[in-house]
Amino acid sequence: MSAPGRAARRAGPVTWWPIRALAMAVALPLHAATLTDDAGREVQLDPPPRRIVTLAPNLTELVHAVGAGSLIVATGEGSNHPPEVLALPRVADHQRIDIERLVALKPDLVLVWDGGNTMRELAQLESAGVRLFRLEPRRLDDVPRALERVGVLLHRPDEGRARAQVLRRDLAALRERHAGAAPVRVFYQVWSRPLLTLNGQHLVSDAIQACGGRNVFAHLSHLVPQLSSESVVQADPEAILTAVDGTAPPRRAPDDAAFAQWTQLGAPTAARAGWLYTVPADLVVRGGPRIADGVAAVCKVLDDVRRERAAATPAPAR
């Protein structure tokens, strides 16, 4: 998932879902003939899809979440949840789509994200008569909306609404729990060479904010900015996070190779205190139905930092 491709070497293509369009809030009548996707294009709801291809892991999970997993006939690399999707053919990776193989499967719907596929390839699919639907959740609240829209798109509106309701409840609980939490300055490291981060418009930054964290590079204009080591030292984050493949719990990892330059420099507060953590990419980075678990993982890290910071702060003199 471009500079995204290089970052994928650490946390796989899921780390790179550059997202360019806000998901649209919808109150969807069940008789609607079309549904508008995140590129602003109207997509026909009828006939109901019977053969689906999903070209990103979060899209695969969204389809399964509304009970339509049996309709998926192929996916892209990186789709690994639920486990049964591992047996499906792979027709794309973060660099290209195998157009010929995909079309041969005769899908009547392909779920895509513009940031992960070239306009040329998507145009080729459309010219071959394939119906596309673009979904690119950019903020946490866009994910439950995506569940609702996938439910309507796949003629399972009740399932989509039910899953969206649970996810909204879980996200609201996490936000409420951390509403008064002391701020923690966070640097989210996508990749170390070149040094890449995410700005405030990315889903991960929204997760950090939900936990009471402050993305120290939220103000930068590019979604995936390249940095110098000096700029990180100057920003002086209290916690540095990076994602690794899988769903393992967040781990304090000062010896991880990704953090080598910070432990050598020893300049940011995060390095001096050892507040260097890995977080599960499959949960934190994907804009899918497990995103609340990803936010909870980030919150656990920041809560650990707060506790240690408070314990190390001298009590005020009386």
C-alpha positions in Angstrom: 0.0 0.0 0.0 3.8 3.7 -3.3 5.7 4.7 -0.2 3.0 2.4 1.0 4.6 -0.5 -0.7 7.8 -0.2 1.2 6.1 0.1 4.5 4.2 -3.1 3.8 7.4 -5.0 4.5 6.9 -4.5 8.2 3.1 -4.8 8.8 2.0 -6.0 5.4 -0.4 -4.3 3.0 -2.9 -3.6 5.8 -0.6 -0.9 7.2 -1.2 1.1 4.0 -4.7 2.1 3.3 -4.3 5.7 2.3 -7.8 7.0 2.3 -8.9 10.0 0.3 -12.7 10.3 0.7 -14.8 10.7 3.8 -17.3 7.9 4.2 -20.8 9.3 3.7 -23.3 9.2 6.5 -26.5 7.5 5.3 -30.0 6.7 6.4 -30.8 4.1 3.8 -34.3 3.3 2.7 -34.6 -0.4 2.0 -36.3 0.3 -1.4 -33.4 2.5 -2.7 -32.3 1.5 -6.2 -28.8 2.7 -5.8 -26.2 3.3 -3.1 -23.5 6.0 -3.2 -19.9 4.8 -2.6 -17.0 6.7 -1.1 -16.0 8.0 -4.5 -19.4 9.6 -4.9 -20.5 7.0 -7.5 -24.0 5.5 -7.5 -24.0 1.7 -7.6 -27.0 -0.4 -8.5 -28.4 -2.5 -5.6 -30.2 -4.9 -7.9 -29.7 -7.6 -8.9 -28.3 -8.8 -5.5 -24.6 -9.8 -5.7 -24.0 -13.5 -5.8 -20.2 -13.5 -6.5 -18.1 -11.0 -4.7 -14.4 -10.2 -4.9 -12.8 -8.1 -2.0 -9.5 -6.4 -2.7 -8.5 -5.4 0.8 -8.6 -7.2 4.2 -11.0 -4.9 5.9 -13.5 -5.3 3.0 -13.3 -9.0 3.4 -14.0 -8.7 7.1 -16.9 -6.3 6.5 -18.6 -8.7 4.1 -18.2 -11.6 6.7 -19.5 -9.3 9.4 -22.9 -8.9 7.7 -23.2 -12.7 7.1 -22.3 -12.7 3.4 -18.9 -14.4 3.5 -20.1 -17.3 1.4 -20.5 -14.9 -1.5 -16.8 -14.1 -1.7 -15.1 -16.0 -4.6 -11.6 -14.3 -4.3 -9.7 -11.7 -2.3 -6.5 -9.8 -2.3 -3.3 -10.6 -0.4 -3.5 -9.8 3.3 -7.0 -11.1 3.8 -6.7 -13.6 6.7 -9.8 -13.2 8.8 -11.9 -15.1 9.4 -9.6 -18.2 8.8 -11.8 -19.7 6.0 -10.8 -16.8 3.6 -7.2 -18.3 3.5 -8.5 -20.9 1.1 -9.8 -18.4 -1.4 -7.9 -17.4 -4.6 -5.8 -14.3 -4.4 -6.3 -11.9 -7.4 -4.4 -8.8 -6.2 -1.7 -7.5 -3.9 -0.7 -4.0 -2.9 1.0 -3.4 -6.2 -1.4 -4.8 -8.9 -4.6 -6.5 -9.7 -4.6 -9.7 -11.8 -7.3 -8.3 -14.1 -7.6 -11.4 -16.4 -7.9 -13.8 -13.5 -10.4 -11.6 -11.6 -12.6 -11.2 -14.7 -12.5 -14.9 -15.4 -14.1 -15.5 -12.0 -17.2 -13.6 -13.3 -17.9 -11.6 -10.1 -21.0 -9.4 -10.1 -19.5 -7.1 -7.4 -15.9 -6.1 -6.5 -15.3 -4.1 -3.3 -12.2 -1.9 -3.7 -10.3 1.0 -2.1 -9.0 3.6 -4.5 -5.8 4.1 -2.5 -4.7 0.5 -3.0 -5.4 0.2 -6.7 -4.5 2.3 -9.7 -7.3 4.2 -11.6 -6.2 2.4 -14.8 -6.9 -1.0 -13.3 -10.2 0.0 -11.8 -11.2 1.5 -15.2 -10.3 -1.8 -16.9 -12.6 -3.7 -14.5 -15.4 -1.3 -15.2 -14.9 -1.5 -18.9 -15.2 -5.3 -18.6 -18.6 -4.8 -17.1 -17.7 -5.5 -13.5 -19.7 -3.6 -10.8 -17.3 -1.8 -8.4 -18.1 -0.4 -4.9 -15.4 1.8 -3.2 -15.2 1.8 0.6 -12.5 3.8 2.4 -13.3 4.4 6.1 -11.2 7.4 7.2 -12.4 7.9 10.7 -13.5 5.5 13.4 -17.2 6.5 13.0 -17.0 5.7 9.3 -16.5 2.0 10.1 -20.0 1.3 11.5 -21.4 3.4 8.6 -19.5 1.1 6.3 -21.1 -2.0 8.0 -24.5 -0.5 7.4 -23.8 0.2 3.7 -22.3 -3.2 3.1 -25.4 -4.7 4.7 -27.7 -2.7 2.3 -25.4 -3.4 -0.7 -25.5 -7.2 -0.1 -29.3 -7.2 0.8 -28.6 -7.9 4.5 -29.6 -4.5 6.1 -30.6 -6.0 9.4 -27.2 -7.7 9.9 -25.4 -4.5 8.9 -27.3 -2.3 11.3 -26.9 -4.8 14.2 -23.1 -5.0 13.8 -22.9 -1.3 13.4 -24.8 -0.7 16.6 -22.5 -3.0 18.6 -19.4 -1.3 17.2 -20.7 2.2 17.9 -21.4 1.2 21.5 -17.9 -0.3 21.9 -16.2 2.8 20.5 -18.3 5.1 22.6 -17.3 3.2 25.7 -13.6 3.5 24.9 -14.0 7.3 24.2 -15.9 7.8 27.4 -13.4 5.9 29.5 -10.6 8.1 28.2 -12.4 11.4 28.0 -10.6 12.9 31.0 -7.3 11.0 30.6 -4.1 13.0 30.8 -2.8 13.6 27.3 0.1 11.5 26.0 2.3 12.7 23.1 2.5 9.9 20.5 4.6 9.3 17.4 3.2 6.5 15.2 6.0 5.0 13.2 4.9 3.4 10.0 8.4 2.5 8.8 11.9 3.3 9.9 13.8 3.6 6.6 12.6 5.9 5.3 11.0 7.3 8.4 7.3 7.5 7.8 4.3 8.4 10.0 0.6 9.3 9.6 -1.1 12.7 9.9 -4.3 13.5 11.7 -6.5 12.5 8.8 -5.7 8.8 9.2 -7.8 6.2 11.0 -4.9 5.3 13.3 -4.6 9.0 14.4 -8.3 8.9 15.3 -7.7 5.8 17.4 -4.9 7.6 19.2 -7.1 10.5 19.9 -9.9 8.3 21.2 -7.5 7.1 23.8 -6.5 10.6 24.9 -3.3 10.6 22.9 -2.0 13.4 20.8 -0.4 12.5 17.4 2.6 14.8 17.4 2.5 15.0 13.6 -1.3 15.4 13.1 -0.7 18.8 11.7 1.3 17.7 8.6 -0.5 18.0 5.2 0.4 14.6 3.7 -1.5 11.5 4.8 1.8 9.6 5.1 4.6 12.1 5.7 8.3 11.3 5.5 10.3 12.7 8.4 13.8 13.3 9.6 15.0 11.8 12.9 15.6 15.4 14.1 12.0 16.3 13.6 10.9 13.4 15.9 13.5 14.4 18.5 12.2 17.9 18.4 8.6 16.8 18.8 9.7 14.8 21.8 6.9 12.1 21.9 6.3 10.3 25.1 5.3 7.1 23.4 6.4 5.6 20.0 4.2 3.0 18.5 4.6 0.8 15.4 2.4 -2.0 14.0 3.4 -5.6 13.4 1.4 -8.2 11.6 -1.2 -10.2 13.5 -3.4 -9.8 16.5 -0.9 -10.3 19.4 -1.5 -8.0 22.3 0.5 -4.7 22.4 4.0 -5.2 23.7 6.7 -3.0 25.2 9.6 -3.6 22.8 12.6 -1.3 23.3 14.9 -3.9 21.7 12.8 -4.2 18.5 14.8 -3.3 15.5 12.2 -0.8 14.4 13.2 1.4 17.4 17.0 1.0 17.1 17.6 4.7 16.2 15.6 6.0 19.1 17.4 3.8 21.7 20.7 4.9 20.2 19.8 8.6 20.1 18.1 8.4 23.5 16.7 11.8 22.9 12.9 11.6 22.8 11.2 11.0 26.1 9.8 7.8 24.8 13.3 6.4 24.3 14.6 7.5 27.6 11.6 6.0 29.5 11.4 2.9 27.3 7.9 3.7 26.1 8.4 2.0 22.8 5.6 -0.4 21.8 4.4 -2.7 19.0 0.7 -2.9 18.4 -1.3 -5.4 16.3 -1.6 -4.3 12.7 -4.6 -6.5 11.9 -6.7 -4.7 14.6 -5.3 -1.2 14.7 -4.8 -0.4 11.0 -7.8 -2.1 9.3 -11.0 -0.1 9.1 -13.0 -3.2 9.7 -15.4 -4.7 12.3 -12.6 -5.4 14.8 -11.4 -1.8 15.0 -12.7 -1.4 18.5 -10.2 -4.1 19.6 -7.5 -2.1 17.8 -8.5 1.1 19.7 -8.5 -0.9 23.0 -4.9 -2.0 22.2 -3.8 1.5 21.7 -5.5 2.7 24.8 -3.8 0.0 26.9 -0.4 1.3 25.7 -1.2 4.9 26.6 -2.7 3.9 30.0 0.6 2.1 30.8 2.5 5.2 29.9 0.2 7.3 32.1 0.6 5.0 35.1 4.4 5.0 34.8 4.6 8.7 34.2 2.5 9.4 37.3 4.6 7.0 39.4 7.8 8.8 38.3 6.4 12.3 39.0 7.5 13.6 42.4 4.7 14.5 44.7 4.2 18.3 45.1 5.8 19.8 48.2 3.5 20.6 51.0 
